[in-house]
Amino acid sequence: MTEDRALEDKLALDPGDWDEFRAVARSAVDDATDRIRDLRDGPVWRPMTDDVRASFTGPIPTGPTALAEVYRQVATRVFPYAMGNVHPRFFAWYMGASDLSGALADFLAAVDGSNLGGGDTAASLVDHQVTRWVRDMMGFPDGASGALVSGGSMANIVGLTAARNAMAGIDLRQDGVAQLERPLAFYASDQVHSCHHKAMNLLGLGAKALRHVQTDAALRMDLRALQGAIDADRLSGMRPACVIATAGSTNTGSVDDLGAIADLCRREGIWMHVDGCIGALIAVAPKNAHLVAGMERADSLALDLHKWLHAPFDVGCILLRDRALHRATFAENAEYLQRATRGIAAAEFLHDYTLETTRGFRALKVWMMLQHHGVDTFGRLIDRNIAQARYLAEKIESSALLERTAPVATSIVCFRFNPGGLSEDGLREANTEILLRLQESGIAVLSDTTVRGRHCLRAAFCNHRTRTSDIDLLVQEVERFGTGVLRERPSLLE
């Protein structure tokens, strides 16, 4: 027994040498701070070398390695080959640029180690406070509820699950979708994010339940087409259940007419869900908040706090107007999770509002960042990103070599290199090559997409480090690479 107790003292995960751990941790913080400080001077992204790639194919380690050596591997093999979304010239997809106070919060949250499924803890109170802050930022009423989740896809799924259950006409939790008297219909624009297709699958409704409504010239949901689809479904015996309005489409940043959709949903007795993962936070931007007016009238709203709030990945949020319905959708009674009047279980279980029983302390980074910077700072940064998108659009309009391919509604610009004389296939090949050369050179990272059948480059402004000079460089390099591609491949010209 004495021998076993001696082994207990040695067999542990805490540092055997606390001073050694402190030295490595301090070095890591110093390196991270320098990395962010000097970010602009390095490449946005770089291709991984063969030897580094091969280093990740080794066998599982069975014995310990000194922490300093493990950190050395991270510093030399992982960090240099990051995605690059923290860099000021990362314009791909739509990602926040992170923040050092948020990164510090993630470290502190990990040290705290709390499981936010429930418990009478300060961490739970931080979580409650953050969701109340987000509720107030979005203009939702005092009685609304909120929950932090992994990101926008999960936030949308939580909101649409509540919509399905509320509009089913039966107790779905007891009877299931097989007992639906009439099939449910959900409506979204043809620009809707792909996570909603996954949601239809997960909710047991199937892809056909999601009606894709055509969009107008501004890529906003056509309200006449929406009304027509609802009327047709009612006549055919379906139950129109939910309109998914988009506050910032992923493709182009377009925003549906949220106020008009709210009016329609109220008139038709249909649930209104807003996918605001791209643009909901425009609500705190003083110059552009009007773009998302009407969003606060939704029954549910999904948004990402790791985009324009720049919280480190990952954290999203779902807001529901009806708190009781929110809880009734997800709460389960388990004998091993009974709420008490005293002790650690004397608090509301947060897992009653999401699909996850285990929940990380995501709230701390949002809580610290909002206190450190203040919501007004984030609002001004959002206004700046929108202004930067408009600046790029102006640069494109004044260029003889570039062409804008979609309206600029918020902070996404779709465009392409098009000097004339190229077929659509030739334009695709030339712009794809421009995209890859920009990435591989480390100058900038764009993504590409297709808008109304036209392949194009896509620049998304969601970075608090981006400057006007970065946009000037982007335009210069797109034109330079494009001209070079045509010189090397004259066959692209018709």
For each residue, the residues with C-beta under 8 A, 3 or more apart:
1: 4 5
2: 5 6
3: 6 7
4: 1 7 8
5: 1 2 8 9
6: 2 3 9 10
7: 3 4 10 11
8: 4 5 11 12
9: 5 6 12
10: 6 7
11: 7 8
12: 8 9
13:
14:
15: 18 20 21 67
16: 20
17: 20 21
18: 15 21 22
19: 22 23
20: 15 16 17 23 24 67 68
21: 15 17 18 24 25 67
22: 18 19 25 26
23: 19 20 26 27 68
24: 20 21 27 28 67 68 71
25: 21 22 28 29
26: 22 23 29 30
27: 23 24 30 31 71
28: 24 25 31 32 71
29: 25 26 32 33
30: 26 27 33 34
31: 27 28 34 35 75
32: 28 29 35 36 100 103
33: 29 30 36 37 100
34: 30 31 37 38
35: 31 32 38 39 79
36: 32 33 39 86 100
37: 33 34
38: 34 35 41 42
39: 35 36 42 86 87 88 465
40: 87 88 465
41: 38
42: 38 39 87 442
43: 46 84 87 441 442 443
44: 84 87 89 90 439 442 443 444 445
45: 82 83 84 87 90 439 442 445
46: 43 80 81 442
47: 440
48: 52 53 81
49: 52 53
50: 53 54
51: 54 55
52: 48 49 55 56 77 81
53: 48 49 50 56 57
54: 50 51 57
55: 51 52 58 73 77
56: 52 53 77
57: 53 54
58: 55
59:
60:
61: 64 65
62:
63:
64: 61
65: 61 69 70
66: 69 70
67: 15 20 21 24 70 71
68: 20 23 24 71 72
69: 65 66 72 73
70: 65 66 67 73 74
71: 24 27 28 67 68 74 75
72: 68 69 75 76
73: 55 69 70 76 77 78
74: 70 71 77 78 79
75: 31 71 72 78 79
76: 72 73 79 80
77: 52 55 56 73 74 80 81
78: 73 74 75 81 82
79: 35 74 75 76 82
80: 46 76 77
81: 46 48 52 77 78
82: 45 78 79 86
83: 45 90 95
84: 43 44 45 87 90 445
85: 90 92 95 96 97 98 463
86: 36 39 82 90 97 98 465
87: 39 40 42 43 44 45 84 90 97 445 463 465
88: 39 40 97 463 465 466 467 470
89: 44 443 444 445 466 470 473 474
90: 44 45 83 84 85 86 87 95 97 444 445 463
91: 444 445 446 447 458 459 460 461 463 474
92: 85 95 445 446 447 458 460
93: 447 460
94: 250 278 307 412 460 462
95: 83 85 90 92 306 307 460 462
96: 85 304 306 307 308 309 310 311 313 462 463
97: 85 86 87 88 90 310 462 463 464 465
98: 85 86 102 103 310 311 312 313
99: 102 103 310 311 312 369 373 464
100: 32 33 36 103 104
101: 104 105 365 368 369 372 373
102: 98 99 105 106 310 311 312 365 366 368 369
103: 32 98 99 100 106 107 312 365
104: 100 101 107 108 368
105: 101 102 108 109 364 365 367 368 369
106: 102 103 109 110 312 364 365
107: 103 104 110 111
108: 104 105 111 112 364
109: 105 106 112 114 123 360 361 362 364 365
110: 106 107 113 361
111: 107 108
112: 108 109 123 361 364
113: 110 361
114: 109 119 121 123 124 361
115: 119 358 359 360
116: 119 123 124 127 148 350 359 360 361 362 363
117: 349 350 351 356 357 358 359
118: 124 337 345 347 348 349 350 351
119: 114 115 116 123 124 344 345 347
120: 124 343 344 345 346 347
121: 114 124 125 344 347
122: 125 126
123: 109 112 114 116 119 126 127 361 363 364
124: 114 116 118 119 120 121 127 128 347 348 350
125: 121 122 128 129
126: 122 123 129 130 361 363 364 367
127: 116 123 124 130 131 148 350 361 362 363
128: 124 125 131 132
129: 125 126 132 133 363 367
130: 126 127 133 134 148 363 366 367 370
131: 127 128 134 135 145 146 147 148 317 319 363
132: 128 129 135 136 146
133: 129 130 136 137 366 370 375
134: 130 131 137 138 146 303 305 317 319 366
135: 131 132 138 140 144 146 319
136: 132 133 139 140
137: 133 134 281 283 284 375
138: 134 135 276 280 283 295 296 301 303 319
139: 136 283 295 296
140: 135 136 144 146 296 301 319 321
141: 144 321
142:
143: 321 322 323
144: 135 140 141 319 320 321 322 323
145: 131 319 320 322 323 326 327 353
146: 131 132 134 135 140 317 318 319 320 353
147: 131 158 317 318 326 350 353 354
148: 116 127 130 131 305 315 316 317 359 362 363 366
149: 154 155 158 315 316 317 318 354 356
150: 153 154 314 315 316
151: 154 155 277 304 306 313 314 315 316
152: 155 156 193 195 275 277 302 303 304 316
153: 150 156 157 193 195 198 316
154: 149 150 151 157 158 316 318 354 355
155: 149 151 152 158 159 277 302 303 304 316 317 318
156: 152 153 159 160 193 195 196 199 273 275 277 302 318
157: 153 154 160 161 195 198 199 202 203 355
158: 147 149 154 155 161 162 302 318 330 353 354 355
159: 155 156 162 163 273 300 301 302 318 320
160: 156 157 163 164 186 196 199 203 242 244 273 300
161: 157 158 164 165 199 203 329 330
162: 158 159 165 166 299 300 320 325 326 329
163: 159 160 166 167 186 241 242 271 273 299 300
164: 160 161 167 168 172 184 203 205 241 242
165: 161 162 168 172 173 325 328 329
166: 162 163 271 299 322 325 329
167: 163 164 184 239 241 242 270 271
168: 164 165 171 172 177 180 184 241
169: 180 181 182 239
170: 175 179 180 181
171: 168 174 175
172: 164 165 168 175 176 177 180
173: 165 329
174: 171
175: 170 171 172 178 179
176: 172 179 204
177: 168 172 180 203 204 205
178: 175
179: 170 175 176
180: 168 169 170 172 177 183 184 239
181: 169 170 239
182: 169 237 238 239
183: 180 205 209 237 238 239
184: 164 167 168 180 205 209 238 239 241 242
185: 209 211 229 230 233 238 239 240 241
186: 160 163 196 200 205 209 210 211 241 242 243 244
187: 210 211 213 226 229 230 240 242 243 244
188: 192 196 210 211 212 213 221 243 244 245 246 275
189: 192 212 213 214 215 219 220 221 246 249 256
190: 212 213 214 215
191: 215 219 246 249 250 251 252 254
192: 188 189 196 210 212 244 246 249 275
193: 152 153 156 196 246 249 250 275 277
194: 197 198
195: 152 153 156 157 198 199
196: 156 160 186 188 192 193 199 200 210 244 275
197: 194 200 201 207 210
198: 153 157 194 195 201 202
199: 156 157 160 161 195 196 202 203
200: 186 196 197 203 205 206 207 209 210
201: 197 198 205 206 207
202: 157 198 199
203: 157 160 161 164 177 199 200
204: 176 177
205: 164 177 183 184 186 200 201 209 210
206: 200 201 209
207: 197 200 201 210
208:
209: 183 184 185 186 200 205 206
210: 186 187 188 192 196 197 200 205 207
211: 185 186 187 188 229 233
212: 188 189 190 192
213: 187 188 189 190 221 222 225 226 229
214: 189 190 222 225
215: 189 190 191 218 219 220 221 222 254
216: 219 220 221 222
217: 407
218: 215 254 407 409
219: 189 191 215 216 249 251 252 254 406 407 409 451
220: 189 215 216 254 255 256 257
221: 188 189 213 215 216 225 226 245 246 256 257 261
222: 213 214 215 216 225 226
223: 226 227 257 260 261 264
224: 227 228
225: 213 214 221 222 228 229
226: 187 213 221 222 223 229 230 243 261 264
227: 223 224 230 231 264
228: 224 225 231 232
229: 185 187 211 213 225 226 232 233
230: 185 187 226 227 233 234 240 268 270
231: 227 228 234 235
232: 228 229 235 236
233: 185 211 229 230 236 238 239 240
234: 230 231 238 239 240
235: 231 232
236: 232 233
237: 182 183
238: 182 183 184 185 233 234
239: 167 169 180 181 182 183 184 185 233 234
240: 185 187 230 233 234 268 270
241: 163 164 167 168 184 185 186 270 271
242: 160 163 164 167 184 186 187 270 271 272 273
243: 186 187 188 226 261 264 265 270 271 272 273
244: 160 186 187 188 192 196 273 274 275
245: 188 221 256 258 261 272 273 274 275 295 298
246: 188 189 191 192 193 221 249 254 255 256 274 275 278
247: 255 256 258 274 275 276 278 279 280 282 292 295
248: 253 254 255 276 277 278 279 280 282 292 409 410
249: 189 191 192 193 219 246 252 253 254 255 278
250: 94 191 193 278
251: 191 219 254 406 412 414 449 451 458
252: 191 219 249 406 407 409 412 414 451
253: 248 249 278 279 389 408 409 410 411 412 460
254: 191 215 218 219 220 246 248 249 251 406 407 409 410
255: 220 246 247 248 249 258 279 291 292 409 410
256: 189 220 221 245 246 247 261
257: 220 221 223 260 261 294
258: 245 247 255 261 262 274 292 293 294 295 297 298
259: 262 263 293 294 297
260: 223 257 263 264 294
261: 221 223 226 243 245 256 257 258 264 265 272 294
262: 258 259 265 266 272 294 297 298
263: 259 260 266 267
264: 223 226 227 243 260 261 267 268 270
265: 243 261 262 268 269 270 271 272 299
266: 262 263 269
267: 263 264
268: 230 240 264 265
269: 265 266
270: 167 230 240 241 242 243 264 265
271: 163 166 167 241 242 243 265 299 300
272: 242 243 245 261 262 265 297 298 299 300
273: 156 159 160 163 242 243 244 245 298 299 300 301 302
274: 244 245 246 247 258 280 295 298 300 301 302
275: 152 156 188 192 193 196 244 245 246 247 302
276: 138 247 248 279 280 281 292 295 301 302 303
277: 151 152 155 156 193 248 280 302 303 304 307 316
278: 94 246 247 248 249 250 253 304 307 410 412
279: 247 248 253 255 276 282 291 292 410
280: 138 247 248 274 276 277 283 292 295 301 302 303
281: 137 276 284 285 303 307 308 309 378 382
282: 247 248 279 285 288 289 291 292 308 382 386 410
283: 137 138 139 280 289 292 295 296
284: 137 281 289 375 376 378 379 382
285: 281 282 288 289 379 380 382 383 386
286: 289 379 380 383
287: 383 386
288: 282 285 291 382 383 386 410
289: 282 283 284 285 286 292 293
290: 293
291: 255 279 282 288 409 410
292: 247 248 255 258 276 279 280 282 283 289 295
293: 258 259 289 290
294: 257 258 259 260 261 262 297
295: 138 139 245 247 258 274 276 280 283 292 298 301
296: 138 139 140 283
297: 258 259 262 272 294
298: 245 258 262 272 273 274 295 301 321
299: 162 163 166 265 271 272 273 320 321 322
300: 159 160 162 163 271 272 273 274 318 319 320 321
301: 138 140 159 273 274 276 280 295 298 318 319
302: 152 155 156 158 159 273 274 275 276 277 280 316 317 318
303: 134 138 152 155 276 277 280 281 316 317 319
304: 96 151 152 155 277 278 307 308 309 315 316 317
305: 134 148 309 311 315 316 317 366
306: 95 96 151 309 310 311 312 313 314 315 316
307: 94 95 96 277 278 281 304 310 462
308: 96 281 282 304 378 381 382 385 462
309: 96 281 304 305 306 366 369 370 378
310: 96 97 98 99 102 306 307 369 378 464
311: 96 98 99 102 305 306 315 362 365 366 369
312: 98 99 102 103 106 306 365
313: 96 98 151 306
314: 150 151 306 362
315: 148 149 150 151 304 305 306 311 362 363 365 366
316: 148 149 150 151 152 153 154 155 277 302 303 304 305 306
317: 131 134 146 147 148 149 155 302 303 304 305
318: 146 147 149 154 155 156 158 159 300 301 302 354
319: 131 134 135 138 140 144 145 146 300 301 303
320: 144 145 146 159 162 299 300 323 325 326
321: 140 141 143 144 298 299 300
322: 143 144 145 166 299 325 326
323: 143 144 145 320 326 327
324: 327 328
325: 162 165 166 320 322 328 329
326: 145 147 162 320 322 323 329 330 353
327: 145 323 324 330 331 352 353
328: 165 324 325 331
329: 161 162 165 166 173 325 326
330: 158 161 326 327 351 352 353 354 355
331: 327 328 349 352 353
332: 352
333: 337
334: 337 338
335: 338
336:
337: 118 333 334 349
338: 334 335 345
339: 345 346 347 348 349
340: 343 344 345 346
341: 346
342: 346
343: 120 340 346
344: 119 120 121 340 347
345: 118 119 120 338 339 340
346: 120 339 340 341 342 343
347: 118 119 120 121 124 339 344
348: 118 124 339 352
349: 117 118 331 337 339 352
350: 116 117 118 124 127 147 353 354 359
351: 117 118 330 354 356 357 358 359
352: 327 330 331 332 348 349
353: 145 146 147 158 326 327 330 331 350
354: 147 149 154 158 318 330 350 351 359
355: 154 157 158 330
356: 117 149 351 359
357: 117 351
358: 115 117 351
359: 115 116 117 148 350 351 354 356 362
360: 109 115 116
361: 109 110 112 113 114 116 123 126 127 364
362: 109 116 127 148 311 314 315 359 365 366
363: 116 123 126 127 129 130 131 148 315 366 367
364: 105 106 108 109 112 123 126 361 367 368
365: 101 102 103 105 106 109 311 312 315 362 368 369
366: 102 130 133 134 148 305 309 311 315 362 363 369 370
367: 105 126 129 130 363 364 370 371
368: 101 102 104 105 364 365 371 372
369: 99 101 102 105 309 310 311 365 366 372 373
370: 130 133 309 366 367 373 374 375 378
371: 367 368 374
372: 101 368 369
373: 99 101 369 370 377 378
374: 370 371 377 378
375: 133 137 284 370 378 379
376: 284 379 380
377: 373 374 380 381
378: 281 284 308 309 310 370 373 374 375 381 382
379: 284 285 286 375 376 382 383
380: 285 286 376 377 383 384
381: 308 377 378 384 385 464
382: 281 282 284 285 288 308 378 379 385 386 411
383: 285 286 287 288 379 380 386 387
384: 380 381 387 388
385: 308 381 382 388 389 411 461 462 463 466
386: 282 285 287 288 382 383 389 390 410 411 461
387: 383 384 390 391
388: 384 385 391 392 411 461 466 468 471
389: 253 385 386 392 393 408 410 411 412 413 459 461
390: 386 387 393 394 408
391: 387 388 394 395 468 471
392: 388 389 395 396 413 415 459 461 471 474 475
393: 389 390 396 397 404 408 413 415
394: 390 391 397 398
395: 391 392 398 399 402 471 472 475
396: 392 393 399 402 403 404 413 415 475
397: 393 394 404
398: 394 395
399: 395 396 402 475 479
400: 419
401: 417 418 419 479 482 483
402: 395 396 399 415 416 417 418 475 478 479
403: 396 415 416 417 418
404: 393 396 397 408 413 414 415
405: 414 415 416 451 452 454 456
406: 219 251 252 254 414 451 452 456
407: 217 218 219 252 254
408: 253 389 390 393 404 412 413
409: 218 219 248 252 253 254 255 291 412
410: 248 253 254 255 278 279 282 288 291 386 389
411: 253 382 385 386 388 389 460 461 462
412: 94 251 252 253 278 389 408 409 458 459 460 461
413: 389 392 393 396 404 408 458 459 461
414: 251 252 404 405 406 449 451 456 457 458 459
415: 392 393 396 402 403 404 405 456 457 459
416: 402 403 405 427 431 454 455 456 457
417: 401 402 403 427 430 431 434 457 478 479 481 482
418: 401 402 403 422 427
419: 400 401 422 482 483 486
420:
421: 493 494
422: 418 419 426 427 430 492 493 494
423: 426 427 494
424: 427 428 454 455
425: 428 429
426: 422 423 429 430 492 493 494
427: 416 417 418 422 423 424 430 431 454 455
428: 424 425 431 432 455
429: 425 426 432 433 489 492
430: 417 422 426 427 433 434 482 485 486 489 492
431: 416 417 427 428 434 435 448 455 456 457 482
432: 428 429 435 436 448 455
433: 429 430 436 437 481 485
434: 417 430 431 437 438 457 478 481 482 485
435: 431 432 438 439 446 447 448 457
436: 432 433 439 440
437: 433 434 440 441 481 485
438: 434 435 441 443 444 445 446 477 478 481
439: 44 45 435 436 442 444 445 446
440: 47 436 437
441: 43 437 438 477
442: 42 43 44 45 46 439
443: 43 44 89 438 473 474 477
444: 44 89 90 91 438 439 470 473 474 477
445: 44 45 84 87 89 90 91 92 438 439
446: 91 92 435 438 439 457 458 459 474
447: 91 92 93 435 457 458 460
448: 431 432 435 455 456 457 458
449: 251 414 455 456 458
450: 453 454 455 456
451: 219 251 252 405 406 414 454 456
452: 405 406
453: 450
454: 405 416 424 427 450 451
455: 416 424 427 428 431 432 448 449 450
456: 405 406 414 415 416 431 448 449 450 451
457: 414 415 416 417 431 434 435 446 447 448 478
458: 91 92 251 412 413 414 446 447 448 449
459: 91 389 392 412 413 414 415 446 474
460: 91 92 93 94 95 253 411 412 447
461: 91 385 386 388 389 392 411 412 413 466
462: 94 95 96 97 307 308 385 411
463: 85 87 88 90 91 96 97 385 466
464: 97 99 310 381
465: 39 40 86 87 88 97
466: 88 89 385 388 461 463 470 471
467: 88 470 471
468: 388 391 471 472
469: 472 473
470: 88 89 444 466 467 473 474
471: 388 391 392 395 466 467 468 474 475
472: 395 468 469 475 476
473: 89 443 444 469 470 476 477
474: 89 91 392 443 444 446 459 470 471 477 478
475: 392 395 396 399 402 471 472 478 479
476: 472 473 479 480
477: 438 441 443 444 473 474 480 481
478: 402 417 434 438 457 474 475 481 482
479: 399 401 402 417 475 476 482 483
480: 476 477 483 484
481: 417 433 434 437 438 477 478 484 485
482: 401 417 419 430 431 434 478 479 485 486
483: 401 419 479 480 486 487
484: 480 481 487 488
485: 430 433 434 437 481 482 488 489 492
486: 419 430 482 483 489 490 492 493
487: 483 484 490
488: 484 485
489: 429 430 485 486 492
490: 486 487 493
491:
492: 422 426 429 430 485 486 489
493: 421 422 426 486 490
494: 421 422 423 426
